[in-house]
Amino acid sequence: MARFEKAFPWLLAGGAALVLLETYRKNTNDRAKANADIKAALKNQEHQAEVLKEQIRQFDENAFKERKAERRERYTKAVEQLGNVSAPVRMGGVYTLIGLADEWLEEENLSEPEKVREGQVIVNNLCAYIRSPFILASHYDELSQASPTPEGFYKDNQQKFYTDKAEFTSEADIRLSIIQEIHDRLQSPDKNTPGTWSGFEYDFSGSTFFYPIDLTNSYYKKPVNFSGSTYQDEVRFDGSVYKDEADFGSSIYKSWATFDGSTYTGWVGFNCSTYQSWADFSASTYQNGATFMSSTYQSWADFSNSTCQSEVYFSDSTYKGKADFSGSTYQNEVYFSYSTYQSEADFSDSIYQDKADFSDSTYRGWADFRNSAYQGRAGFTDSTYQGEVYFNNSTYQWAHFSGSTYRGWADFRNSTYQGRAGFTDSIYQNEVYFSGSTYEDKANFSGSIFCGDVYYGKDRYNSNFSRFTECTPQFYNENSHQNTLFGSPDNDFSVENGRGYPIYRNLDGLPLGCAFLTAEQKEYLTDKFQEIDETKNKIREVKDPKEKAELSKKLQALNEKLYEWREEATTVKAEDTAPEEEDN
């Protein structure tokens, strides 16, 4: 063998190569087969996965169809239960509907809009139940007592009282449960963040709530409507967020109501409402318009420390208790006109960045506008102040106080008037303080009557002298021939010398063109004010609406007559309009 290997070495080498080649071929074939087998297996796996996926999809689809059908059936039954005569059955229907709404929101087979749409149907039913009339609610005052009242509806039928009271209580429990369950879902653990039901619309309009309402710290993404409702018990909406429109207008609140600490991103309406107890709107933010017009507040009303970023309307309202608007900021126009304040009114420490209209209003208690900044037009015209009024320590871009009546003392001290200031055509029955103020534009006092002392110089409070930096103040209007009348000789018209214009005076020590009130004029004013006060007292005392309306007409006529008399009294006849000598 060794000799063979030596003789034919190439043959042995070639054989080894053939062996290697054969081995490689076999390995290649095995690998190809293995790869083919793997591909086939993978393809089969993919097919099986697709089959499984389709089976799962069909299973989920069938399961979802079954869930939908089952929910529809439960929904139909629950709605029927809401009309059952049995209170426990109705309560069961309520909780079935609430559970269904939660299930729809958790349904993975629906898109978010579809979830909300399904849940909204249920919420609409719950709201409709709250809105539905309940006849016994009209006897709330009596049925909320432990026993029949001596003069009440049930005085002669105690058995019916206890029967109706049981029905009244159970129905209140059902409706209160709806509100509580909704409330729980309008909140989240984090403050000012939405709850699971915040994406629904809520329509409670025209409801009678004969049970306490607590919807504090709620978050609404969609519109909410409580308009035209009556609240027999206390109600709380404070600390809430409204991202869309909110309507609380044309409502009656028979107990206290709180809306404080809330944020309104959309328009909000509280107009044409009556608050029979205290109402708290303080520390709130209104971003897109708010209206409180034509409302009546029979107790304390608190709007303090609020921010209004758009127009807000408080006009044509009546405040029988204290009205507090202090510490607020108005970034757009605000209207308080044609309102009546029967007690204190506090507008102090506020900022008005645009027009502020307080015209045609009546203040029967003290009114406080001090420490404020009026950066737009500020109108206080044609108003009546029966008590003290404070406008001091404020800044005015343009201020108009004309056509008003001040029965108590008026304080305009230490203020700055950057634009025109009008104090014309008014009657000041008591002391008036203008000391320490700066007038950077025209200041007009003509056509007015000052019955008490007037101070432009240093007063009893040691205020500084006033300054008129643009021109001499006007006390006599040469165009209308109207002067200013004064009832007291103890006035101080001294103003700061050197950096402003003086008040030129005549021989009587009054501004040029002006005069003292005559004895007859003083007597007329005394009698007229007495008649006005007597009429106002009668209006407060009478109960008959017709008689009250007649007295209101009489009061209006008296005020109009007083205005006409003032205009005539301050108009100088042509022969008396000769220039006067200055007394410096």
Buried (B, 14 or more C-beta within 10 A) or exposed (E): EEEEEEEEEEEEEEEEEEEEEEEEEEEEEEEEEEEEEEEEEEEEEEEEEEEEEEEEEEEEEEEBEEBBEEBEEBBEEBBEBBEEEEBEBBBBBBBBBBBBBBBBBEBEEBEEEEBBEBBBEBBBBBBEBBBEEBEBBBBBEBBBEEEBEEEBBBEEEEEEBBEBBEBBBBBBEBBBBBBEBBBEBBBBEEEEEBBBBBBBBBBBBBBBBBBBBBBBBBBBBBBBBBBBBBBBBBBBBBBBBBBBBBBBBBBBBBBBBBBBBBBBBBBBBBBBBBBBBBBBBBBBBBBBBBBBBBBBBBBBBBBBBBBBBBBBBBBBBBBBBBBBBBBBBBBBBBBBBBBBBBBBBBBBBBBBBBBBBBBBBBBBBBBBBBBBBBBBBBBBBBBBBBBBBBBBBBBBBBBBBBBBBBBBBBBBBBBBBBBBBBBBBBBBBBBBBBBBBBBBBBBBBBBBBBBBBBBBBBBEEEBBBBBBEBEBBBBBBEEBBBBBBBBEEEBBBBBBEEEBBBBBBBEEBBBBBBBBBEEEBBEBBEEBBEBBEEBBEBBEEBEEEEEBEBBEEBBEEBBEEBBEBBBEBBEBEEEEEEEBEEEE
